[in-house]
Structure formats: structure tokens, C-alpha cells
């Protein structure tokens, strides 16, 4: 009986070796092209961010920016995540990319001003960015007015 088990195990091993050798020639899995457009990646990133999934959100914002480099909102969202983790360099780069994509964008300008204020650098530029953002009516105006006040206070302390 022990001999039969040994032969059975040997047969199973030979069968596994045969299968693995045959499978070695199967084509590699190639994922399909990304089915989401840039704005869908942006919405998915916002959904992840609202659930506290910051890394996943960052991946989606990066995907949105890759799909559509001129989408200022993708750069702003990525910059906001960087700002929240006090990664001033990444935040600055993202907000500059947003301004490059949409010159004068009040959200990007205000947030870049906040980056400069957080570091205590480029305070005159921060004031100019906040002032320009505050001149635009819309959802960013109240934030920009607050940033402008902070920039002016910081300049007084210089």
C-alpha cells in the first residue's frame, strides 16, 4: 500500500511537471487599455479621497493628469493631497502645472499662495497670487480673500 502511494505521488508530480511545462508557453496577461477618461479618473480619485484612501486618490489624480495634462483640476487635486501631507515641493509643482494648464485659475493660484505662506517664502508672490484669485467671483473667492489677508499679515512681519 505504501508503494502504491509513492507511485501515485510520483505520477502526480509528473503530471504537475507536464502541466507547468505546457503553461510556460501561454501568452502573458496584457491588461486592456484604460477604459476611463481623465474626468472619470478625477471623480474616482475624489471618491477615494472622501473615503480617506489618499494613496488610491493620488493614483487616480495622476492617471487623470496623464490622460489629459491640460486638466487643471487633476493637478489641483494632486496638489491638495501633497499640501495636506506638508509635501511643499510636490504641492508647488502640482499647482504650477495647474496654472500652466489654466493660467489665472483662482483655485490653483490661491493654493500656490498657501504653499508659499506655509513655508514663509515668496510672500510677495503669495500676495499677488491671492489678490488675483480674490478678484475672480466664484467658489474660490472667500478662500482667496482669507489667503490674501494672511499674505498681507506675513508681509507686515517681514
Backbone as JSON, one array per atom type, in Angstrom:
{
  "sequence": "XXXXXXXXXXXXXXXXXXXXXXXXXXXXXXXXXXXXXXXXXXXXXXXXXXXXXXXXXXXXXXXXXXXXXXXXXXXXXXXXXXXXXXXXXXXXXXXXXXXXXXXXXXXXXXXXXXXXXXXXXXXXXXXXXXXXXXXXXXXXXXXXXXXXXXXXXXXXXX",
  "N": [[0.83, -1.19, 0.0], [1.96, 1.24, 0.75], [3.78, 1.46, -1.28], [2.12, 1.86, -3.48], [1.09, 4.36, -2.9], [3.4, 5.91, -3.05], [4.03, 5.63, -5.76], [1.76, 6.82, -6.77], [2.09, 9.44, -5.87], [4.39, 10.07, -7.27], [3.43, 9.92, -9.86], [1.6, 12.04, -9.79], [3.34, 14.15, -9.43], [4.74, 14.06, -11.85], [2.65, 14.63, -13.58], [2.03, 17.29, -12.75], [4.42, 18.52, -13.47], [4.33, 18.23, -16.22], [2.07, 19.76, -16.83], [2.93, 22.32, -15.93], [5.05, 22.78, -17.65], [3.76, 22.94, -20.08], [2.18, 25.2, -19.64], [4.0, 27.16, -19.53], [4.29, 28.28, -21.94], [2.13, 29.82, -22.45], [0.55, 32.87, -23.46], [1.5, 35.99, -21.98], [-0.43, 37.82, -19.59], [-2.01, 40.66, -20.7], [-3.06, 43.72, -19.78], [-6.11, 45.37, -20.68], [-6.56, 48.45, -22.5], [-6.76, 51.52, -20.68], [-9.95, 52.08, -19.57], [-11.13, 54.36, -18.58], [-11.76, 57.87, -18.84], [-10.04, 61.06, -18.42], [-11.56, 62.76, -16.71], [-13.2, 60.92, -15.46], [-11.31, 59.47, -14.01], [-10.59, 61.52, -12.3], [-12.98, 61.92, -10.85], [-13.17, 59.39, -9.65], [-10.88, 59.48, -8.09], [-11.61, 61.53, -6.32], [-13.7, 60.23, -5.01], [-12.31, 58.15, -3.74], [-10.69, 59.73, -2.1], [-12.59, 60.92, -0.44], [-13.23, 58.8, 1.12], [-11.05, 58.52, 2.64], [-8.93, 57.25, 1.46], [-6.12, 57.98, 0.6], [-3.75, 57.32, -0.89], [-4.76, 55.82, -3.02], [-6.4, 57.74, -4.13], [-4.48, 59.6, -4.95], [-3.21, 58.12, -6.96], [-5.26, 58.0, -8.84], [-5.62, 60.71, -9.46], [-3.16, 61.23, -10.62], [-3.36, 59.54, -12.83], [-5.44, 60.82, -14.18], [-4.18, 63.23, -14.83], [-2.17, 62.25, -16.51], [-3.7, 61.27, -18.62], [-4.92, 63.57, -19.52], [-3.13, 66.14, -19.7], [-3.64, 68.87, -19.64], [-5.69, 69.27, -17.87], [-6.54, 71.14, -15.41], [-7.81, 70.73, -12.95], [-7.06, 68.16, -12.17], [-4.37, 68.46, -11.52], [-4.64, 70.31, -9.45], [-6.07, 68.79, -7.56], [-4.16, 66.8, -7.01], [-2.17, 68.43, -5.97], [-3.46, 69.4, -3.7], [-3.59, 67.09, -2.11], [-0.85, 66.7, -1.68], [-0.27, 69.06, -0.31], [-1.76, 68.62, 2.02], [-0.25, 66.67, 3.26], [1.94, 68.07, 3.86], [3.93, 68.19, 1.92], [5.6, 70.26, 0.49], [7.1, 70.81, -1.82], [6.1, 69.01, -3.8], [3.45, 69.88, -3.8], [3.75, 72.54, -4.66], [4.8, 72.1, -7.27], [2.61, 70.79, -8.45], [0.54, 72.73, -8.31], [1.7, 74.73, -9.86], [1.76, 73.4, -12.31], [-0.98, 73.24, -12.72], [-1.59, 75.94, -13.03], [-0.17, 76.43, -15.32], [-1.62, 74.89, -17.1], [-4.1, 76.16, -16.93], [-3.98, 79.25, -17.01], [-4.19, 81.76, -14.53], [-6.11, 80.47, -13.03], [-8.2, 80.58, -10.31], [-8.34, 78.83, -8.06], [-6.0, 77.28, -8.23], [-4.09, 79.33, -8.11], [-4.62, 80.48, -5.58], [-4.1, 78.28, -3.92], [-1.42, 77.77, -4.45], [-0.38, 80.11, -3.39], [-0.95, 79.59, -0.71], [0.83, 77.48, -0.26], [3.27, 78.83, -0.41], [2.96, 80.59, 1.75], [2.81, 78.76, 3.86], [5.4, 77.94, 3.99], [6.67, 80.25, 4.48], [7.9, 81.71, 2.46], [8.55, 83.51, -0.61], [6.68, 85.61, -0.28], [5.66, 88.0, -1.36], [4.94, 87.15, -3.89], [3.03, 85.3, -3.12], [1.09, 87.03, -2.09], [0.38, 88.4, -4.44], [-0.66, 86.31, -6.02], [-2.84, 85.5, -4.4], [-4.31, 87.87, -4.39], [-5.0, 88.11, -7.11], [-6.57, 85.8, -7.36], [-8.64, 86.45, -5.6], [-9.95, 88.4, -6.97], [-11.56, 87.16, -8.74], [-14.84, 86.23, -9.2], [-16.65, 83.6, -7.67], [-16.47, 80.16, -6.52], [-14.01, 80.12, -5.17], [-13.45, 82.55, -4.11], [-13.92, 83.46, -1.37], [-12.02, 81.91, 0.0], [-9.7, 82.84, -1.19], [-9.72, 85.52, -0.38], [-9.26, 85.21, 2.35], [-6.71, 84.02, 2.24], [-5.33, 86.13, 1.06], [-5.46, 88.03, 3.12], [-3.9, 86.69, 5.03], [-1.46, 86.64, 3.68], [-0.84, 89.36, 3.54], [-0.55, 89.93, 6.26], [1.67, 88.33, 6.83], [3.58, 89.61, 5.28], [3.76, 92.03, 6.64], [5.07, 91.23, 8.94], [7.57, 90.7, 8.05]],
  "CA": [[0.0, 0.0, 0.0], [2.87, 2.38, 0.77], [4.39, 1.54, -2.59], [1.12, 2.43, -4.36], [1.03, 5.8, -2.6], [4.63, 6.52, -3.57], [3.88, 5.71, -7.21], [0.72, 7.82, -7.02], [2.69, 10.76, -5.67], [5.31, 10.26, -8.38], [2.6, 10.22, -11.03], [1.05, 13.4, -9.62], [4.44, 15.09, -9.67], [4.99, 14.07, -13.29], [1.51, 15.35, -14.18], [2.21, 18.71, -12.46], [5.54, 19.0, -14.28], [3.84, 18.32, -17.6], [1.19, 20.94, -16.9], [3.68, 23.57, -15.8], [5.84, 22.97, -18.86], [2.84, 23.39, -21.11], [1.69, 26.54, -19.32], [5.09, 28.13, -19.66], [4.21, 28.87, -23.27], [0.92, 30.62, -22.58], [0.88, 34.3, -23.57], [1.4, 36.77, -20.75], [-1.64, 38.63, -19.47], [-1.82, 42.05, -21.06], [-4.31, 44.42, -19.44], [-6.73, 46.19, -21.71], [-6.32, 49.88, -22.39], [-7.51, 52.17, -19.6], [-11.27, 52.44, -20.07], [-11.61, 55.62, -18.0], [-11.16, 59.12, -19.33], [-9.41, 61.85, -17.36], [-12.55, 63.24, -15.74], [-13.64, 59.76, -14.67], [-10.24, 59.24, -13.03], [-10.69, 62.6, -11.32], [-14.13, 61.6, -9.98], [-12.81, 58.22, -8.85], [-9.94, 59.97, -7.08], [-12.38, 62.25, -5.29], [-14.43, 59.23, -4.22], [-11.33, 57.52, -2.85], [-10.26, 60.72, -1.11], [-13.68, 61.12, 0.53], [-13.21, 57.63, 1.99], [-9.78, 58.51, 3.35], [-7.96, 56.42, 0.72], [-5.29, 59.01, -0.02], [-2.84, 56.76, -1.89], [-5.57, 55.47, -4.18], [-6.82, 59.0, -4.73], [-3.31, 60.17, -5.65], [-3.03, 57.34, -8.2], [-6.3, 58.39, -9.8], [-5.34, 62.07, -9.92], [-2.02, 61.11, -11.54], [-3.89, 58.95, -14.07], [-6.19, 61.88, -14.86], [-3.21, 64.17, -15.39], [-1.5, 61.59, -17.64], [-4.65, 61.16, -19.73], [-5.22, 64.92, -20.01], [-2.21, 67.02, -18.97], [-4.2, 70.22, -19.53], [-6.82, 69.29, -16.93], [-6.05, 71.83, -14.2], [-8.4, 70.14, -11.74], [-6.27, 66.99, -11.77], [-3.16, 68.97, -10.85], [-5.07, 70.92, -8.19], [-6.39, 67.71, -6.62], [-2.88, 66.2, -6.59], [-1.52, 69.43, -5.12], [-4.15, 69.45, -2.41], [-3.13, 65.94, -1.33], [0.53, 66.98, -1.28], [-0.34, 70.11, 0.71], [-2.27, 68.02, 3.26], [0.82, 65.91, 3.92], [3.04, 69.04, 4.01], [4.95, 67.98, 0.9], [5.52, 71.58, -0.16], [7.69, 70.74, -3.15], [5.13, 68.36, -4.69], [2.29, 70.76, -3.9], [4.12, 73.66, -5.52], [4.87, 71.6, -8.66], [1.25, 70.5, -8.94], [-0.2, 73.98, -8.52], [2.31, 75.39, -11.02], [1.27, 72.7, -13.5], [-2.37, 73.65, -12.9], [-1.57, 77.31, -13.58], [0.32, 76.31, -16.69], [-2.74, 74.36, -17.87], [-5.2, 77.13, -16.9], [-3.44, 80.49, -16.43], [-5.12, 82.58, -13.77], [-7.11, 79.66, -12.31], [-8.18, 81.11, -8.94], [-8.06, 77.78, -7.08], [-4.57, 76.96, -8.31], [-3.33, 80.48, -7.62], [-4.8, 80.58, -4.14], [-3.44, 77.17, -3.25], [0.03, 78.0, -4.55], [-0.09, 81.13, -2.38], [-0.96, 78.92, 0.59], [2.09, 76.73, -0.16], [4.33, 79.81, -0.1], [2.73, 81.07, 3.11], [3.13, 77.68, 4.79], [6.87, 77.87, 4.07], [7.21, 81.58, 4.79], [8.75, 82.15, 1.36], [7.89, 84.13, -1.76], [5.47, 86.21, 0.28], [5.1, 88.97, -2.31], [4.27, 86.36, -4.92], [1.82, 84.75, -2.5], [0.09, 88.1, -2.04], [-0.09, 88.66, -5.81], [-1.5, 85.17, -6.41], [-4.09, 85.57, -3.64], [-5.06, 89.04, -4.86], [-5.58, 87.76, -8.41], [-7.64, 84.82, -7.12], [-9.75, 87.13, -4.92], [-10.64, 89.26, -7.94], [-12.43, 86.33, -9.56], [-16.04, 85.77, -8.5], [-16.85, 82.17, -7.79], [-16.35, 79.38, -5.29], [-12.73, 80.27, -4.5], [-13.28, 83.94, -3.68], [-13.78, 83.61, 0.09], [-10.73, 81.33, 0.39], [-8.65, 83.73, -1.67], [-9.7, 86.7, 0.48], [-8.59, 84.79, 3.58], [-5.29, 83.85, 1.92], [-4.8, 87.47, 0.85], [-5.26, 88.62, 4.45], [-2.74, 86.01, 5.63], [-0.25, 87.08, 2.98], [-0.55, 90.74, 3.96], [-0.04, 89.85, 7.63], [3.02, 87.76, 6.77], [4.46, 90.66, 4.74], [3.98, 93.02, 7.71], [6.02, 90.66, 9.9], [8.91, 90.58, 7.43]],
  "C": [[0.87, 1.25, 0.0], [3.51, 2.6, -0.58], [3.42, 2.21, -3.58], [1.01, 3.95, -4.14], [2.25, 6.52, -3.17], [4.53, 6.66, -5.08], [2.82, 6.73, -7.59], [1.27, 9.23, -6.88], [3.65, 11.08, -6.81], [4.55, 10.61, -9.65], [2.02, 11.63, -10.97], [2.12, 14.45, -9.88], [4.75, 15.19, -11.15], [3.89, 14.84, -14.01], [1.65, 16.87, -13.96], [3.34, 19.3, -13.3], [5.12, 19.16, -15.72], [2.95, 19.54, -17.78], [1.96, 22.23, -16.85], [4.52, 23.83, -17.03], [4.95, 23.47, -19.99], [2.37, 24.8, -20.89], [2.77, 27.6, -19.5], [5.01, 28.85, -20.99], [2.94, 29.67, -23.49], [1.3, 32.08, -22.69], [0.69, 34.99, -22.22], [0.11, 37.57, -20.77], [-1.3, 40.07, -19.78], [-3.11, 42.78, -20.74], [-4.82, 45.26, -20.6], [-6.38, 47.66, -21.48], [-7.22, 50.45, -21.29], [-8.88, 52.61, -20.12], [-11.79, 53.78, -19.56], [-10.97, 56.82, -18.67], [-10.65, 59.93, -18.14], [-10.41, 62.3, -16.3], [-13.11, 62.1, -14.89], [-12.58, 59.39, -13.63], [-10.31, 60.29, -11.92], [-11.84, 62.33, -10.34], [-13.83, 60.4, -9.08], [-11.83, 58.61, -7.75], [-10.65, 60.7, -5.95], [-13.17, 61.29, -4.42], [-13.48, 58.54, -3.25], [-10.92, 58.49, -1.73], [-11.33, 60.91, -0.04], [-13.78, 59.94, 1.51], [-11.91, 57.51, 2.78], [-8.7, 57.68, 2.68], [-7.05, 57.34, -0.1], [-4.37, 58.47, -1.11], [-3.59, 56.41, -3.18], [-6.04, 56.72, -4.91], [-5.67, 59.62, -5.53], [-3.05, 59.44, -6.96], [-4.04, 57.77, -9.26], [-6.07, 59.81, -10.33], [-4.16, 62.06, -10.9], [-2.48, 60.52, -12.87], [-4.67, 60.0, -14.86], [-5.24, 62.86, -15.53], [-2.46, 63.56, -16.57], [-2.42, 61.56, -18.85], [-4.92, 62.53, -20.37], [-4.36, 65.93, -19.25], [-2.73, 68.46, -18.8], [-5.38, 70.34, -18.58], [-6.34, 69.86, -15.59], [-6.58, 71.19, -12.92], [-7.64, 68.92, -11.25], [-5.02, 67.42, -11.01], [-3.52, 69.61, -9.51], [-5.36, 69.84, -7.14], [-5.11, 67.04, -6.1], [-2.13, 67.15, -5.66], [-2.15, 69.52, -3.75], [-3.74, 68.28, -1.51], [-1.7, 66.18, -0.82], [0.56, 68.04, -0.18], [-0.77, 69.51, 2.05], [-1.21, 67.21, 4.0], [2.09, 66.75, 4.07], [4.22, 68.74, 3.08], [4.93, 69.22, 0.0], [6.05, 71.55, -1.59], [6.71, 70.13, -4.16], [3.89, 69.24, -4.87], [2.59, 71.93, -4.83], [4.16, 73.23, -6.98], [3.48, 71.38, -9.24], [0.47, 71.78, -9.22], [0.39, 74.79, -9.68], [1.85, 74.73, -12.32], [-0.18, 73.08, -13.78], [-2.44, 75.04, -13.51], [-1.05, 77.32, -15.01], [-0.82, 75.82, -17.61], [-3.88, 75.38, -17.99], [-4.69, 78.41, -16.24], [-4.52, 81.31, -15.73], [-6.19, 81.79, -13.02], [-7.09, 80.08, -10.84], [-7.89, 80.06, -7.87], [-6.58, 77.42, -7.05], [-3.73, 78.1, -7.76], [-3.43, 80.63, -6.11], [-4.02, 79.48, -3.42], [-1.92, 77.27, -3.33], [0.45, 79.08, -3.54], [-0.05, 80.52, -0.99], [0.32, 78.1, 0.81], [3.21, 77.68, 0.24], [4.18, 80.33, 1.33], [3.12, 80.0, 4.14], [4.63, 77.58, 5.01], [7.49, 79.21, 4.47], [8.14, 82.09, 3.7], [7.9, 82.74, 0.24], [6.59, 84.83, -1.35], [4.84, 87.25, -0.64], [4.37, 88.25, -3.44], [2.98, 85.75, -4.38], [0.72, 85.8, -2.45], [-0.47, 88.36, -3.44], [-1.02, 87.54, -6.3], [-2.85, 85.23, -5.71], [-4.95, 86.75, -4.1], [-5.73, 88.73, -6.19], [-6.73, 86.77, -8.24], [-8.86, 85.48, -6.49], [-10.54, 88.01, -5.87], [-11.62, 88.49, -8.81], [-13.64, 85.89, -8.72], [-16.19, 84.27, -8.71], [-16.57, 81.47, -6.47], [-15.04, 79.56, -4.53], [-12.55, 81.63, -3.85], [-13.08, 84.08, -2.17], [-12.46, 83.04, 0.59], [-9.59, 82.28, 0.01], [-8.58, 85.0, -0.82], [-9.01, 86.38, 1.82], [-7.08, 84.64, 3.35], [-4.63, 85.21, 1.72], [-4.54, 88.16, 2.19], [-4.05, 88.0, 5.14], [-1.43, 86.47, 4.99], [0.15, 88.49, 3.41], [-0.01, 90.77, 5.4], [1.4, 89.33, 7.64], [4.01, 88.81, 6.25], [4.74, 91.73, 5.79], [5.02, 92.52, 8.7], [7.43, 90.56, 9.34], [9.81, 91.71, 7.81]]
}
